[in-house]
């Protein structure tokens, strides 16, 4: 019992942070095994890895987009780590690309991401403005950072510049541009 452990009674209960998660229906046909099968059948399609870097819990975040073939990473500055915010930013990115004559699906035909709830709006990533699929999205297995190692390695280098738990609330997209070689905005 805790009373019998002198140090245990000093500890406060851990706070649990409730985060959004990916519905199991959204993962159907989009798991890492499916990704491996897809890339085996389509070896020439370039992969792009997505992830988010969290500053202070509940604060602003940076969504990183790593183009694996060119070993290039860009960052999008987000107000929060919600599916609605991520979907909105991806929608704005698609519109901006379209206004310059580019198609999101031609630039990013294949996405690999983790199980963060911010990626739960699958249609925002996969479909164009007409609702037609232009990109394939797949999810890594939980707690398997080795399945998207390029992004994770870049995040360790990012932490050399911005330490863990430092708030991003004072950042702007320009700050993210200085940290990343280029921004998608």
Backbone as a printed PyTorch tensor [residue, N CA C, xyz], in Angstrom:
tensor([[[  0.8400,  -1.1820,   0.0000],
         [  0.0000,   0.0000,   0.0000],
         [  0.8840,   1.2440,   0.0000]],

        [[  0.3770,   2.3550,  -0.5500],
         [  1.1830,   3.5830,  -0.5770],
         [  1.6410,   4.0500,   0.7990]],

        [[  0.8470,   3.8340,   1.8230],
         [  1.2310,   4.2940,   3.1630],
         [  2.4650,   3.5650,   3.6820]],

        [[  2.6930,   2.3560,   3.1590],
         [  3.8540,   1.5760,   3.5620],
         [  5.1120,   1.9850,   2.7980]],

        [[  4.9650,   2.8000,   1.7950],
         [  6.0990,   3.2500,   0.9860],
         [  6.3300,   4.7250,   1.2730]],

        [[  7.3580,   5.0570,   2.0180],
         [  7.5670,   6.4370,   2.4670],
         [  7.5960,   7.4710,   1.3380]],

        [[  8.1810,   7.1400,   0.2090],
         [  8.2570,   8.1100,  -0.8820],
         [  6.9630,   8.1810,  -1.6880]],

        [[  6.2410,   7.0940,  -1.7610],
         [  5.0440,   7.0390,  -2.6010],
         [  3.9750,   8.0170,  -2.1350]],

        [[  3.8740,   8.2710,  -0.8520],
         [  2.8420,   9.1750,  -0.3520],
         [  3.1370,  10.6290,  -0.7220]],

        [[  4.3770,  10.9250,  -1.0980],
         [  4.7510,  12.2820,  -1.4920],
         [  4.3710,  12.6010,  -2.9390]],

        [[  4.2020,  11.5720,  -3.7480],
         [  3.9320,  11.7810,  -5.1630],
         [  2.4940,  12.1940,  -5.4000]],

        [[  2.3120,  13.1360,  -6.3040],
         [  0.9670,  13.5390,  -6.7110],
         [  0.4930,  12.5810,  -7.8000]],

        [[ -0.8090,  12.3730,  -7.8990],
         [ -1.3140,  11.5260,  -8.9840],
         [ -0.9740,  12.1550, -10.3350]],

        [[ -0.6680,  11.3230, -11.3080],
         [ -0.3390,  11.8180, -12.6370],
         [ -1.5860,  12.3700, -13.3150]],

        [[ -1.3690,  13.4640, -14.0180],
         [ -2.4670,  14.0370, -14.7890],
         [ -2.5550,  13.2990, -16.1110]],

        [[ -3.7510,  12.9730, -16.5260],
         [ -3.9060,  12.3460, -17.8260],
         [ -4.3440,  13.4230, -18.8140]],

        [[ -3.7110,  13.4310, -19.9590],
         [ -4.0490,  14.3880, -21.0050],
         [ -4.9050,  13.6720, -22.0340]],

        [[ -6.1330,  14.0640, -22.1060],
         [ -7.0500,  13.4510, -23.0550],
         [ -6.8220,  14.0750, -24.4210]],

        [[ -6.4750,  13.2550, -25.3860],
         [ -6.2460,  13.7440, -26.7340],
         [ -7.1870,  13.0550, -27.7050]],

        [[ -7.3570,  13.6820, -28.8390],
         [ -8.1810,  13.0670, -29.8770],
         [ -7.4720,  11.8170, -30.3800]],

        [[ -8.2440,  10.8820, -30.8850],
         [ -7.6390,   9.6890, -31.4610],
         [ -8.2880,   9.3950, -32.8080]],

        [[ -7.6480,   8.5280, -33.5480],
         [ -8.1350,   8.1430, -34.8690],
         [ -9.1970,   7.0600, -34.6900]],

        [[-10.3910,   7.2600, -35.2350],
         [-11.4020,   6.1980, -35.1500],
         [-10.9300,   4.9510, -35.8900]],

        [[-11.2580,   3.7970, -35.3620],
         [-10.8090,   2.5540, -35.9920],
         [-11.3480,   2.4080, -37.4070]],

        [[-12.5170,   2.9770, -37.6810],
         [-13.0660,   2.9010, -39.0420],
         [-12.1980,   3.6700, -40.0340]],

        [[-11.5580,   4.7480, -39.5810],
         [-10.6860,   5.5360, -40.4600],
         [ -9.3830,   4.7990, -40.7480]],

        [[ -9.0020,   3.8780, -39.8610],
         [ -7.7530,   3.1340, -40.0400],
         [ -7.9000,   1.9340, -40.9690]],

        [[ -9.1390,   1.5370, -41.2520],
         [ -9.3680,   0.3720, -42.0980],
         [ -8.7040,   0.5700, -43.4630]],

        [[ -7.7710,  -0.3230, -43.8100],
         [ -7.0750,  -0.2550, -45.0870],
         [ -6.0040,   0.8230, -45.1340]],

        [[ -5.6940,   1.4170, -43.9840],
         [ -4.7170,   2.5110, -43.9400],
         [ -3.6150,   2.2790, -42.9000]],

        [[ -3.4270,   1.0610, -42.4720],
         [ -2.4120,   0.7740, -41.4530],
         [ -1.0430,   0.5750, -42.1180]],

        [[ -0.0200,   0.4580, -41.3160],
         [  1.3440,   0.3770, -41.8330],
         [  1.5370,  -0.8450, -42.7360]],

        [[  0.9010,  -1.9310, -42.3930],
         [  0.9810,  -3.1290, -43.2430],
         [  0.4020,  -2.8330, -44.6280]],

        [[ -0.7070,  -2.0980, -44.6710],
         [ -1.3080,  -1.6920, -45.9460],
         [ -0.3710,  -0.7550, -46.7140]],

        [[  0.3080,   0.1180, -45.9740],
         [  1.2920,   1.0250, -46.5780],
         [  2.4170,   0.2230, -47.2390]],

        [[  2.9260,  -0.7820, -46.5310],
         [  3.9960,  -1.6240, -47.0830],
         [  3.5370,  -2.3270, -48.3540]],

        [[  2.3190,  -2.8590, -48.3370],
         [  1.7640,  -3.5110, -49.5230],
         [  1.6260,  -2.5130, -50.6770]],

        [[  1.1250,  -1.3280, -50.3750],
         [  0.9230,  -0.3040, -51.4010],
         [  2.2520,   0.1250, -52.0260]],

        [[  3.2700,   0.3510, -51.2070],
         [  4.5650,   0.7810, -51.7460],
         [  5.2690,  -0.3410, -52.5110]],

        [[  4.9710,  -1.5720, -52.1560],
         [  5.5390,  -2.6920, -52.9090],
         [  4.9030,  -2.7640, -54.3010]],

        [[  3.6020,  -2.5080, -54.3700],
         [  2.8980,  -2.5070, -55.6510],
         [  3.1880,  -1.2480, -56.4750]],

        [[  3.5110,  -0.1300, -55.8050],
         [  3.7560,   1.1530, -56.4600],
         [  5.0970,   1.7320, -55.9800]],

        [[  6.2090,   1.1300, -56.3980],
         [  7.5060,   1.5350, -55.8430],
         [  7.9760,   2.9360, -56.2500]],

        [[  7.4100,   3.5160, -57.2860],
         [  7.8780,   4.8150, -57.7670],
         [  7.1190,   6.0030, -57.1870]],

        [[  6.1440,   5.7430, -56.3270],
         [  5.3860,   6.8450, -55.7310],
         [  6.1680,   7.3720, -54.5270]],

        [[  6.5050,   8.6610, -54.5370],
         [  7.2660,   9.2150, -53.4110],
         [  6.4090,   9.3500, -52.1510]],

        [[  7.0290,   9.0790, -51.0090],
         [  6.3350,   9.1470, -49.7290],
         [  6.6610,  10.4560, -49.0210]],

        [[  5.6830,  10.9690, -48.3220],
         [  5.8370,  12.1540, -47.4910],
         [  5.3690,  11.7870, -46.0930]],

        [[  6.1820,  12.1260, -45.0840],
         [  5.8460,  11.8140, -43.6990],
         [  5.3330,  13.0660, -42.9920]],

        [[  4.2500,  12.9010, -42.2480],
         [  3.6550,  14.0020, -41.4790],
         [  3.7720,  13.7160, -39.9860]],

        [[  3.9500,  14.7740, -39.2280],
         [  3.9410,  14.6520, -37.7730],
         [  3.7550,  16.0440, -37.1870]],

        [[  3.5660,  16.1140, -35.8920],
         [  3.4690,  17.4170, -35.2340],
         [  4.4880,  17.4920, -34.1170]],

        [[  5.0040,  18.6920, -33.9150],
         [  5.9150,  18.9760, -32.8140],
         [  5.1310,  19.8310, -31.8320]],

        [[  5.0730,  19.3760, -30.5900],
         [  4.2940,  20.0650, -29.5680],
         [  5.2360,  20.8840, -28.7060]],

        [[  4.8520,  22.1190, -28.4730],
         [  5.6090,  22.9580, -27.5560],
         [  5.1050,  22.7030, -26.1560]],

        [[  4.2030,  23.5240, -25.7120],
         [  3.5710,  23.3990, -24.4080],
         [  2.2070,  22.7370, -24.6330]],

        [[  1.8340,  21.7960, -23.8030],
         [  0.5650,  21.0970, -23.9660],
         [ -0.5790,  22.1110, -23.9670]],

        [[ -1.4170,  22.0320, -24.9850],
         [ -2.5440,  22.9410, -25.1210],
         [ -2.2130,  24.2020, -25.9010]],

        [[ -0.9560,  24.3750, -26.2640],
         [ -0.5310,  25.5670, -26.9930],
         [ -0.4260,  25.3090, -28.4870]],

        [[  0.2850,  26.2020, -29.1430],
         [  0.4690,  26.1100, -30.5900],
         [  1.4370,  24.9810, -30.9190]],

        [[  1.2980,  24.4340, -32.1330],
         [  2.1200,  23.3100, -32.5790],
         [  2.6420,  23.5790, -33.9880]],

        [[  3.5860,  22.7620, -34.3930],
         [  4.1250,  22.8340, -35.7420],
         [  3.9040,  21.4850, -36.4090]],

        [[  3.2240,  21.4850, -37.5640],
         [  3.0590,  20.2660, -38.3320],
         [  4.2220,  20.1890, -39.3140]],

        [[  4.9920,  19.1200, -39.2200],
         [  6.1210,  18.9540, -40.1210],
         [  5.7390,  18.0600, -41.2860]],

        [[  6.2340,  18.4370, -42.4490],
         [  5.9870,  17.6990, -43.6810],
         [  7.3570,  17.3480, -44.2390]],

        [[  7.6910,  16.0650, -44.2080],
         [  9.0200,  15.6270, -44.6480],
         [  8.8940,  14.8560, -45.9650]],

        [[  9.5210,  15.3980, -47.0120],
         [  9.5620,  14.7470, -48.3170],
         [ 10.7560,  13.7960, -48.3040]],

        [[ 10.4890,  12.5050, -48.2210],
         [ 11.5280,  11.5080, -47.9920],
         [ 12.5310,  11.4400, -49.1420]],

        [[ 12.0480,  11.4180, -50.3930],
         [ 12.9640,  11.2530, -51.5250],
         [ 13.9670,  12.3920, -51.6390]],

        [[ 13.5360,  13.5960, -51.3530],
         [ 14.4470,  14.7410, -51.4570],
         [ 15.0730,  15.1060, -50.1080]],

        [[ 14.6760,  14.4070, -49.0500],
         [ 15.1600,  14.6710, -47.6890],
         [ 14.9880,  16.1430, -47.3250]],

        [[ 13.7730,  16.6200, -47.5510],
         [ 13.4430,  18.0280, -47.3110],
         [ 12.2570,  18.1030, -46.3610]],

        [[ 12.3400,  18.9590, -45.3580],
         [ 11.2420,  19.0980, -44.4090],
         [ 10.7860,  20.5500, -44.3350]],

        [[  9.4840,  20.7300, -44.2970],
         [  8.8810,  22.0480, -44.1360],
         [  7.9620,  22.0010, -42.9290]],

        [[  7.5970,  23.1620, -42.4200],
         [  6.7320,  23.2200, -41.2560],
         [  5.5690,  24.1670, -41.4540]],

        [[  4.4160,  23.7750, -40.9630],
         [  3.2220,  24.6260, -40.9460],
         [  2.8960,  24.9440, -39.4960]],

        [[  2.7370,  26.1970, -39.1900],
         [  2.4460,  26.6420, -37.8350],
         [  0.9390,  26.5490, -37.6010]],

        [[  0.5280,  25.8200, -36.5570],
         [ -0.8890,  25.6150, -36.2580],
         [ -1.2340,  26.2300, -34.9030]],

        [[ -2.4450,  26.7540, -34.7760],
         [ -2.8860,  27.3500, -33.5170],
         [ -3.0840,  26.3160, -32.4150]],

        [[ -3.4590,  25.0900, -32.8020],
         [ -3.6570,  24.0320, -31.8090],
         [ -3.5300,  22.6730, -32.4840]],

        [[ -3.5510,  21.6380, -31.6930],
         [ -3.3760,  20.2720, -32.1940],
         [ -4.7280,  19.5670, -32.2710]],

        [[ -5.5940,  20.0920, -33.1230],
         [ -6.9070,  19.4800, -33.3040],
         [ -7.0740,  19.0600, -34.7630]],

        [[ -7.9800,  18.1250, -34.9740],
         [ -8.2580,  17.6690, -36.3320],
         [ -8.8300,  18.8050, -37.1780]],

        [[ -9.6520,  19.6430, -36.5740],
         [-10.2590,  20.7610, -37.3130],
         [ -9.1920,  21.7530, -37.7800]],

        [[ -8.2460,  22.0670, -36.9110],
         [ -7.1730,  23.0100, -37.2630],
         [ -6.2880,  22.4350, -38.3650]],

        [[ -5.9270,  21.1670, -38.2380],
         [ -5.0790,  20.5220, -39.2360],
         [ -5.7940,  20.4450, -40.5790]],

        [[ -7.0580,  20.0580, -40.5650],
         [ -7.8350,  19.9760, -41.8060],
         [ -7.9580,  21.3440, -42.4570]],

        [[ -8.1650,  22.3700, -41.6570],
         [ -8.2750,  23.7280, -42.1830],
         [ -6.9700,  24.1670, -42.8470]],

        [[ -5.8510,  23.9200, -42.2030],
         [ -4.5510,  24.3160, -42.7640],
         [ -4.2220,  23.5460, -44.0370]],

        [[ -4.5460,  22.2610, -44.0690],
         [ -4.3130,  21.4700, -45.2820],
         [ -5.2100,  21.9790, -46.4100]],

        [[ -6.4560,  22.3280, -46.0910],
         [ -7.3600,  22.8930, -47.0910],
         [ -6.8310,  24.2030, -47.6640]],

        [[ -6.3080,  25.0600, -46.7820],
         [ -5.7240,  26.3240, -47.2400],
         [ -4.4950,  26.0810, -48.1090]],

        [[ -3.6830,  25.0960, -47.7260],
         [ -2.5030,  24.7510, -48.5130],
         [ -2.9130,  24.2690, -49.9040]],

        [[ -3.9380,  23.4150, -49.9720],
         [ -4.4170,  22.9180, -51.2660],
         [ -4.9280,  24.0650, -52.1420]],

        [[ -5.6570,  25.0010, -51.5400],
         [ -6.1580,  26.1480, -52.3050],
         [ -5.0210,  27.0230, -52.8020]],

        [[ -4.0360,  27.2520, -51.9600],
         [ -2.9030,  28.0950, -52.3600],
         [ -2.1250,  27.4380, -53.4920]],

        [[ -1.9060,  26.1400, -53.3910],
         [ -1.2220,  25.4250, -54.4670],
         [ -2.0220,  25.5130, -55.7630]],

        [[ -3.3360,  25.3200, -55.6620],
         [ -4.2040,  25.3830, -56.8530],
         [ -4.1740,  26.7740, -57.4920]],

        [[ -4.1090,  27.8190, -56.6700],
         [ -4.0760,  29.1810, -57.2200],
         [ -2.7890,  29.4530, -57.9930]],

        [[ -1.7590,  28.6390, -57.7380],
         [ -0.4950,  28.7800, -58.4670],
         [ -0.3260,  27.6970, -59.5390]],

        [[ -1.4090,  26.9450, -59.8090],
         [ -1.3890,  25.9500, -60.8730],
         [ -0.8370,  24.5920, -60.4790]],

        [[ -0.7420,  24.3100, -59.1880],
         [ -0.2370,  23.0190, -58.7270],
         [ -1.3580,  22.1900, -58.1230]],

        [[ -1.1890,  20.8850, -58.1510],
         [ -2.1560,  19.9600, -57.5640],
         [ -1.4840,  19.2780, -56.3730]],

        [[ -2.1170,  19.3480, -55.2080],
         [ -1.5940,  18.7560, -53.9820],
         [ -1.2260,  17.2940, -54.1870]],

        [[ -2.1120,  16.5260, -54.8330],
         [ -1.8920,  15.0930, -55.0550],
         [ -0.7120,  14.7980, -55.9570]],

        [[ -0.3420,  15.7350, -56.8320],
         [  0.8390,  15.5420, -57.6700],
         [  2.1230,  15.7540, -56.8740]],

        [[  2.0670,  16.6520, -55.9110],
         [  3.2350,  16.9460, -55.0840],
         [  3.3530,  15.9460, -53.9390]],

        [[  2.2130,  15.6100, -53.3290],
         [  2.1740,  14.6860, -52.1870],
         [  1.1700,  13.5690, -52.4910]],

        [[  1.5980,  12.5500, -53.2520],
         [  0.6590,  11.4740, -53.5860],
         [  0.4810,  10.4290, -52.4900]],

        [[  1.4320,  10.3740, -51.5260],
         [  1.4050,   9.3340, -50.5030],
         [  1.8390,   9.9340, -49.1660]],

        [[  1.0010,   9.7920, -48.1500],
         [  1.2740,  10.3310, -46.8170],
         [  1.3720,   9.2040, -45.8010]],

        [[  2.3520,   9.3190, -44.9100],
         [  2.5030,   8.3850, -43.8010],
         [  2.5670,   9.2110, -42.5290]],

        [[  1.7120,   8.9000, -41.5700],
         [  1.6670,   9.6740, -40.3380],
         [  1.4530,   8.7650, -39.1380]],

        [[  1.4930,   9.3450, -37.9610],
         [  1.2610,   8.5580, -36.7550],
         [ -0.2300,   8.5410, -36.4300]],

        [[ -0.5720,   8.0870, -35.2430],
         [ -1.9690,   7.9410, -34.8460],
         [ -2.5020,   9.1350, -34.0810]],

        [[ -1.8600,  10.2850, -34.2310],
         [ -2.3240,  11.4810, -33.5450],
         [ -3.6980,  11.8970, -34.0250]],

        [[ -4.5380,  12.3110, -33.0940],
         [ -5.9020,  12.7040, -33.4260],
         [ -5.9900,  13.8550, -34.4050]],

        [[ -4.9160,  14.6420, -34.5330],
         [ -4.9290,  15.7600, -35.4650],
         [ -5.0100,  15.2960, -36.9190]],

        [[ -4.7630,  14.0190, -37.1630],
         [ -4.8260,  13.4710, -38.5200],
         [ -6.0890,  12.6420, -38.7510]],

        [[ -7.0740,  12.7720, -37.8740],
         [ -8.2610,  11.9210, -37.9540],
         [ -9.2240,  12.3160, -39.0720]],

        [[ -9.1240,  13.5070, -39.6010],
         [ -9.9900,  13.9280, -40.7140],
         [ -9.3410,  13.4840, -42.0250]],

        [[ -9.4440,  12.2130, -42.3040],
         [ -8.7560,  11.5840, -43.4320],
         [ -9.1180,  12.2430, -44.7640]],

        [[-10.3790,  12.5760, -44.9460],
         [-10.8140,  13.1480, -46.2290],
         [-10.1360,  14.4850, -46.5200]],

        [[ -9.7860,  15.2460, -45.4850],
         [ -9.1030,  16.5260, -45.7010],
         [ -7.7360,  16.3110, -46.3310]],

        [[ -7.0930,  15.2160, -46.0210],
         [ -5.7780,  14.9190, -46.5750],
         [ -5.8780,  14.2050, -47.9210]],

        [[ -6.8190,  13.2790, -48.0260],
         [ -6.8810,  12.4380, -49.2290],
         [ -7.6370,  13.0560, -50.3970]],

        [[ -8.6490,  13.8480, -50.1290],
         [ -9.5240,  14.3160, -51.2090],
         [ -9.2270,  15.7410, -51.6380]],

        [[ -9.5000,  16.0040, -52.9290],
         [ -9.3700,  17.3750, -53.4210],
         [-10.6500,  18.1350, -53.0930]],

        [[-10.7690,  19.3600, -53.5670],
         [-11.9320,  20.1950, -53.2430],
         [-13.2220,  19.6580, -53.8410]],

        [[-13.1120,  18.7900, -54.8680],
         [-14.2960,  18.1790, -55.4700],
         [-14.6800,  16.8690, -54.7890]],

        [[-13.9220,  16.4660, -53.7800],
         [-14.2180,  15.2310, -53.0580],
         [-13.6150,  13.9900, -53.6840]],

        [[-12.7670,  14.1600, -54.6910],
         [-12.1330,  13.0150, -55.3500],
         [-10.7780,  12.7420, -54.6960]],

        [[-10.4640,  11.4530, -54.5570],
         [ -9.2090,  11.0950, -53.8990],
         [ -8.0180,  11.4650, -54.7830]],

        [[ -7.0510,  12.1930, -54.1690],
         [ -5.8410,  12.5670, -54.8910],
         [ -4.5780,  12.1040, -54.1670]],

        [[ -4.7190,  11.6950, -52.9180],
         [ -3.5870,  11.2910, -52.0870],
         [ -3.9940,  10.0790, -51.2580]],

        [[ -3.0340,   9.1940, -50.9780],
         [ -3.2740,   8.0520, -50.0940],
         [ -2.6540,   8.3640, -48.7390]],

        [[ -3.4070,   8.1270, -47.6650],
         [ -2.9440,   8.3710, -46.3050],
         [ -2.8740,   7.0490, -45.5500]],

        [[ -1.7490,   6.8390, -44.8560],
         [ -1.5620,   5.6350, -44.0530],
         [ -1.0830,   6.0270, -42.6620]],

        [[ -1.4020,   5.1820, -41.6810],
         [ -1.0320,   5.4130, -40.2890],
         [ -0.0030,   4.3840, -39.8280]],

        [[  0.9970,   4.8460, -39.0950],
         [  1.9700,   3.9380, -38.4860],
         [  1.3110,   3.2120, -37.3190]],

        [[  1.9580,   2.1690, -36.8700],
         [  1.4940,   1.4760, -35.6760],
         [  1.7550,   2.3690, -34.4610]],

        [[  0.9300,   2.2720, -33.4200],
         [  1.1920,   3.0660, -32.2110],
         [  2.5600,   2.7470, -31.6110]],

        [[  3.2320,   3.7680, -31.1300],
         [  4.5460,   3.6670, -30.4800],
         [  5.5930,   3.0060, -31.3770]],

        [[  5.5250,   3.2960, -32.6710],
         [  6.4810,   2.7230, -33.6230],
         [  7.1190,   3.8440, -34.4390]],

        [[  7.8940,   4.6720, -33.7540],
         [  8.5380,   5.8130, -34.4180],
         [  9.4910,   5.3660, -35.5200]],

        [[  9.9890,   4.1500, -35.4390],
         [ 10.9120,   3.6250, -36.4430],
         [ 10.2420,   3.4470, -37.8110]],

        [[  8.9180,   3.5160, -37.8700],
         [  8.2290,   3.3640, -39.1500],
         [  8.2600,   4.6510, -39.9790]],

        [[  8.5370,   5.7680, -39.3580],
         [  8.7600,   7.0270, -40.0860],
         [  9.9930,   7.7140, -39.4920]],

        [[ 11.1530,   7.1210, -39.7130],
         [ 12.3760,   7.5630, -39.0350],
         [ 12.8890,   8.9250, -39.4890]],

        [[ 12.6130,   9.3080, -40.7210],
         [ 13.1370,  10.5760, -41.2310],
         [ 12.5820,  11.7620, -40.4450]],

        [[ 11.2840,  11.7370, -40.2260],
         [ 10.6450,  12.8170, -39.4710],
         [ 11.1340,  12.8250, -38.0310]],

        [[ 11.2120,  11.6670, -37.4280],
         [ 11.6330,  11.5980, -36.0300],
         [ 13.0660,  12.0980, -35.8570]],

        [[ 13.9430,  11.7840, -36.7990],
         [ 15.3230,  12.2730, -36.7360],
         [ 15.3430,  13.7980, -36.8500]],

        [[ 14.5590,  14.3490, -37.7550],
         [ 14.4990,  15.8020, -37.9050],
         [ 13.9420,  16.4690, -36.6560]],

        [[ 13.0260,  15.8040, -35.9750],
         [ 12.4760,  16.3720, -34.7510],
         [ 13.5410,  16.4430, -33.6560]],

        [[ 14.4670,  15.4800, -33.6320],
         [ 15.5460,  15.5650, -32.6500],
         [ 16.4480,  16.7560, -32.9540]],

        [[ 16.6740,  17.0330, -34.2360],
         [ 17.4630,  18.2090, -34.6010],
         [ 16.6910,  19.4950, -34.2960]],

        [[ 15.3790,  19.4600, -34.4700],
         [ 14.5370,  20.6110, -34.1210],
         [ 14.6630,  20.9120, -32.6330]],

        [[ 14.7210,  19.8670, -31.8110],
         [ 14.8300,  20.0390, -30.3600],
         [ 16.1970,  20.5920, -29.9460]],

        [[ 17.1870,  20.5080, -30.8180],
         [ 18.4690,  21.1790, -30.5470],
         [ 18.2880,  22.6950, -30.5770]],

        [[ 17.3350,  23.1540, -31.3760],
         [ 17.0620,  24.5890, -31.5120],
         [ 16.0200,  25.0380, -30.4990]],

        [[ 14.9510,  24.2510, -30.3760],
         [ 13.8410,  24.5870, -29.4700],
         [ 13.6730,  23.4340, -28.4790]],

        [[ 14.0720,  23.6250, -27.2280],
         [ 13.9930,  22.5430, -26.2370],
         [ 12.5620,  22.0560, -25.9740]],

        [[ 12.4780,  20.8420, -25.4790],
         [ 11.1980,  20.2320, -25.1050],
         [ 10.4540,  21.1230, -24.1100]],

        [[  9.1470,  21.1690, -24.2210],
         [  8.2550,  21.9170, -23.3290],
         [  8.3530,  23.4400, -23.4580]],

        [[  9.1210,  23.9470, -24.4120],
         [  9.1340,  25.3950, -24.6390],
         [  7.8970,  25.7560, -25.4440]],

        [[  7.1940,  26.7660, -25.0180],
         [  5.9690,  27.1890, -25.6790],
         [  6.2660,  27.7670, -27.0580]],

        [[  5.3920,  27.4670, -28.0100],
         [  5.4870,  28.0320, -29.3570],
         [  4.5570,  29.2430, -29.5080]],

        [[  3.8990,  29.6430, -28.4310],
         [  2.8950,  30.7030, -28.5240],
         [  3.4600,  32.0240, -29.0380]],

        [[  4.7380,  32.2840, -28.8270],
         [  5.3340,  33.5230, -29.3240],
         [  5.8650,  33.3720, -30.7520]],

        [[  5.8000,  32.1610, -31.3010],
         [  6.2910,  31.9180, -32.6500],
         [  5.3160,  32.4690, -33.6900]],

        [[  5.8150,  32.6580, -34.8810],
         [  5.0050,  32.9840, -36.0570],
         [  5.4120,  32.0160, -37.1560]],

        [[  4.7240,  32.0800, -38.2810],
         [  5.1280,  31.2310, -39.4000],
         [  6.5530,  31.5750, -39.8290]],

        [[  6.9310,  32.8300, -39.7120],
         [  8.2880,  33.2500, -40.0720],
         [  9.3310,  32.5800, -39.1720]],

        [[  9.0030,  32.4040, -37.8950],
         [  9.8960,  31.7000, -36.9730],
         [ 10.0760,  30.2580, -37.4280]],

        [[  8.9790,  29.6450, -37.8070],
         [  9.0320,  28.2630, -38.3000],
         [  9.8590,  28.2020, -39.5800]],

        [[  9.7410,  29.2190, -40.4340],
         [ 10.5090,  29.2720, -41.6740],
         [ 12.0130,  29.3290, -41.3900]],

        [[ 12.3940,  30.0240, -40.3250],
         [ 13.8110,  30.0900, -39.9690],
         [ 14.3320,  28.7400, -39.4820]],

        [[ 13.4740,  28.0120, -38.7880],
         [ 13.8780,  26.7130, -38.2560],
         [ 13.8820,  25.6650, -39.3810]],

        [[ 12.8210,  25.6610, -40.1900],
         [ 12.7440,  24.7680, -41.3470],
         [ 13.3690,  25.4920, -42.5340]],

        [[ 13.9060,  24.7580, -43.4850],
         [ 14.5160,  25.4290, -44.6320],
         [ 13.5170,  26.1770, -45.4960]],

        [[ 12.2500,  25.7710, -45.4890],
         [ 11.2580,  26.4250, -46.3270],
         [  9.8830,  26.1420, -45.7500]],

        [[  8.9610,  27.0380, -45.9630],
         [  7.5950,  26.8540, -45.4910],
         [  6.6890,  26.5810, -46.6790]],

        [[  5.5710,  25.9250, -46.4160],
         [  4.5970,  25.6320, -47.4670],
         [  3.5860,  26.7620, -47.6110]],

        [[  3.6580,  27.8220, -46.7930],
         [  2.6910,  28.9000, -46.8790],
         [  3.1480,  29.9610, -47.8210]]])
